[in-house]
């Protein structure tokens, strides 16, 4: 890791003093000018301020029962709560537009497409209750570079620990966890996700839950499609981004009756009850609803999850023409 620039080291004392309210007028001005131009120091400043706020509250709160043991437990509890609420974030350019990435000690908690000049205040992170958001691009920069590798086709997995704190309910969390397991280069339907969650009649609820996915790309809701193969509901109304992400993974799409759809006849197919993958014309598969199928962009993608070629239609000997 690179050492801090000299100017950042020289202002460190004033930075802490300004965050805790102990700096003089001249020092405050120096700090304000510096953090306006230095994102890492700006992140440290907000962290110091959040900690100072907690310390002040601890000073003002009465010790529970005057007993040292209980006071220590209370202190540890409050500090743990502060640590849990702190979320570092950064905003970065990408091929899909400006993206906000946020992470806590538990893992990545938000990936958000930012439109135009939208910043923290208008983002989901800025509106979320119980969160102390601290801008710290340096802390999340590694995640950003890994995301770029994925968007450039140089990586097929984002092995990030995930923090589902922004899930709206236990059902929403269950939908996100199932969706996180959909393989690269594969698609399933909303009804298929509903079956996997154990709520086969909740297709619309699944679609609504994924519409508010706080972790697009890393929880790949772009791999979930409608029952007729149509691309719907990605990140609100960003169906074009859904198509781009699927194209990156080799999933073919076409426009049919004005809607973008996955070309099922150009995909390898797995019936969820089988451990084999087939040609789309195999046996009775053309009549099987998409809710019972997983479609793969290539034989390599199907075999990467442990599937063997069907011994009847032999997709290994008669591959799909592209």
PESULFEN-V480389 format. One record per pair of residues at least 24 apart in sequence whose ideal C-beta (glycine too) atoms are under 8 Angstrom apart, sorted by the first residue. I is the first residue (numbers start at 1). J is the second residue. Records with the same first field share a line. If there is no record, write none. Layout:
BEGIN
I: J / J
END
This chain:
BEGIN
4: 40
7: 34
8: 34 / 38 / 40 / 41
11: 41
15: 41 / 44 / 45 / 48
16: 48
18: 45
19: 45 / 46 / 48 / 49 / 52
20: 48 / 49 / 52
21: 52
39: 90 / 135 / 136 / 137 / 138
40: 136 / 137 / 138
42: 135
43: 88 / 134 / 135 / 136 / 137 / 138 / 139
44: 136
46: 132 / 134 / 135
47: 86 / 134 / 136
50: 82 / 86 / 132 / 134
51: 82
54: 78 / 79 / 82
82: 132
85: 130 / 131 / 132
86: 132 / 134
87: 125 / 131 / 132 / 133 / 134
88: 134 / 135 / 136 / 139 / 140
89: 120 / 125 / 133 / 134 / 135 / 136 / 140
90: 135 / 136 / 137 / 138 / 139 / 140 / 141 / 144
91: 119 / 120 / 137
92: 137 / 141 / 144 / 147
94: 147 / 148 / 151
95: 151 / 152
96: 151 / 241 / 244
99: 144 / 147
100: 125
101: 140 / 143 / 144 / 147
102: 133 / 140
103: 139 / 140 / 143 / 163
104: 163 / 165
106: 161 / 163 / 165
107: 160 / 161 / 162 / 163
108: 143 / 160 / 161 / 162 / 163 / 215 / 218
109: 162 / 163 / 164 / 165 / 166 / 214 / 215
110: 166 / 214 / 215
111: 147 / 214 / 215 / 216 / 217 / 218
112: 214 / 216
113: 216 / 235 / 238 / 241
124: 166 / 214
128: 166
131: 165
147: 217
150: 217
151: 248
153: 248
156: 184 / 185 / 249
157: 184
158: 217 / 218
160: 218
162: 215 / 218 / 219
164: 214 / 215
166: 214
167: 214
168: 209 / 212
171: 197 / 199 / 202 / 205 / 209
172: 209 / 212
174: 198
175: 206 / 209 / 210
176: 209 / 213 / 214 / 215 / 219
179: 210 / 213 / 219 / 220 / 221 / 223 / 224
180: 218 / 219 / 220
182: 220 / 223 / 224
183: 294 / 296 / 301 / 304 / 305
184: 220 / 249 / 301 / 304
185: 249 / 250 / 251 / 296 / 297 / 298 / 300 / 301
186: 223 / 294 / 295 / 296 / 297 / 301 / 302 / 305
187: 223 / 224 / 225 / 246 / 251 / 262 / 267 / 294 / 295
188: 223 / 224 / 225 / 290 / 293 / 294 / 295
189: 224 / 225 / 226 / 227 / 289 / 290 / 291 / 293
190: 224 / 225 / 226 / 227
191: 227 / 289 / 290 / 291
192: 224 / 272 / 290 / 291 / 292 / 293 / 294
193: 224
194: 291
195: 291 / 292
200: 291
203: 227
207: 232 / 233
211: 235 / 236
217: 245
220: 245
222: 246
223: 249 / 251
225: 261 / 262 / 290
227: 289 / 290 / 291
228: 261 / 290
229: 261 / 262 / 263 / 264 / 290
230: 259 / 260 / 261
231: 259 / 260 / 261 / 262
249: 297 / 301
250: 297 / 298 / 301
251: 295 / 297
252: 297 / 322
262: 295
264: 290 / 295
266: 320 / 322
267: 295 / 296 / 297 / 320
268: 295 / 296 / 297 / 298 / 299 / 301 / 302 / 315 / 320
269: 293 / 294 / 295 / 296
270: 294 / 295 / 296 / 302 / 307
274: 310
275: 306 / 307 / 308
276: 307 / 308 / 309 / 310 / 311
277: 302 / 303 / 307 / 308 / 309 / 310 / 315
278: 310 / 312 / 313 / 315
279: 310 / 313 / 315 / 318 / 320
280: 320
281: 313
282: 310 / 312 / 313
283: 312 / 313
END
